[in-house]
Amino acid sequence: MDSQGVWLVETAGRGLLMYFESLAAAWDMDGHGLYVWSAYALTALPLVLMVWLPVKRMRQHWRWLQAEQRRSGAATGAQTPAMESDR
Amino acid sequence: MWTFIHKLGSPPWFFRFSGTLVRWLLPITVTLLLVGAIWGLLVAPPDFRQGNSYRIIYIHVPAAVVALAGYYLMAFAGAVSLIWRIKMADVTMRASAPVGAILTAIALVTGAIWGKPTWGTWWIWDARITSMLILLFLYLGVVALFEAYENKTAAARACAVLSLVGMVNIPIIYKSVDWWYSLHQPASIKFSGESAIDSSMLYPLLLMIVAFYFLFTVTLLLNMRAELVWTHRESGWLKQLVGDS
């Protein structure tokens, strides 16, 4: 391939050379761009949700537990004693 | 080794260990996914027959490969849960089902999008595609079955049996492209002998497969942690952790 393309990463003439001549060509992909880019976009969304949803669920539970401890602490006036860790 | 496995069965130990692990794995996963996607989308050369539409392979194949691997893990955890009644095995089995379902859905959707320009159709009832659809239903079945039971011990047992019975589908998925030769192309990567794919395309593909394995691990751990925080809300170790935070 000639060195006319777009360098993504370049150090002294070596690195990752983009296959396409321009970003417009990369977007079009010889008419297949819509398929390829939509496939990547439709993948990106569930991947983000896969990570974000359990994190959110965990935070909610954590906050609920913190609030619960404050409630019980205020009611009895004492810290809940740490019990033996159970299986 | 045995002490390590023994420790994995202990929720307090697992909770701390997985917390550290996720903090390391998540940035690595994001980096691998981004590098792999850019490599596959922009750097790798086009396929000489399919042109640029083949670039979907860099998400389609990794999602499908890891969806299958996830099923092994789910069924194995199900077996462990049935035989030894280890609670953490139940948690592992439950946590892998939604992750596997999403990955299978990604493989099916990207496959459909790839099929349109390549085969001229979004969907056909080909053996590989149909058996992958069954895999999706098995994953969703485990999720739904667990929710359907009031008694969670019975739910875990039923899910374990379902996931073990569903194992029948796995060799069918693998062999489907050889047994019923239709539109779906056979495997390009082989463990023995020359792969039917050039290294300029193979390296980004392998990178994406590794990235998806990392992603599976991270999301599995995150799901397990969210589950443990709720099921162990009465436990002393968790109350202490929450109190210290």
Interface residues (C-beta under 8 A of the other chain):
Chain A: L8 L16 L17 M18 Y19 F20 A26 M29 D30 H32 G33 Y35 V36 S38 A39 Y40 L42 T43 P46 L47 L49 M50 V51 P54 V55 R57 M58 H61 W62 L65 Q66 E68 Q69 Q79 T80 P81 A82 M83 E84 S85 D86 R87
Chain B: G9 S10 P11 P12 L26 L33 A37 I38 W39 L41 L42 V43 A44 P45 P46 G51 N52 S53 R55 I56 I59 H60 A63 K87 V99 I102 A105 I106 V109 T110 I113 W114 K116 P117 L215 V218 T219 L222 N223 R225 A226 V229 W230 R233 S235 G236 W237 L238 K239 Q240 V242 G243 S245
